[in-house]
């Protein structure tokens, strides 16, 4: 442990990560999306996972850490590996994230909640072809000593309890900073009275009609994004899809 602490002390990113972990440990348990320490931890973790990834000489696809995660060997001989494979498949099938950035963040949030982040790193260590993606000179994961210190920290993270809203993932393509989610259970009515605008693959509420059900209920606000209706993701929804998906009454995730 002393050697690992020494190695992490020499590497600024590992030192920052250790400080983030310490703040999470000192915070309330379980750690939720409202924790002020969650986003700095995730951002530091992501920088480490991206640092020193070697890009292919030919080809247009830029490598990100998600690309090696989805290639991890799918061994079903151990319970934790079965769960890891399920998490990877859930991320691949998630309709709310469209980019490698978003998928990587979606997976990390699942792995934190499921205490499987260290398992993923251990699997990377056992997959030399994937580990070779990292430059041994400038990366952390490609340096044997730094990787050992990093894995030790991931094992510490496994002891922290996380309770994250895994449905709240529609903005992970852009940022770790996630909006507050609300559920709006509508009542039977002729119309809700929401004026919608379809923009950049999202549905924005741009107005509430006077004396409409939406105004009376006082749940939706101008500027809100309709994320789901009755469990159906509206990421990249087409014009009119809201009302096709929503029988009356319906459940909207905002």
Helices and strands as residue ranges (DSSP letters): H 2-10, H 12-26, H 38-50, H 65-69, H 79-93, H 100-114, H 117-125, H 128-131, H 144-158, E 183-185, E 194-199, E 202-208, H 213-217, E 225-226, E 228-229, E 232-233, H 241-245, E 251-253
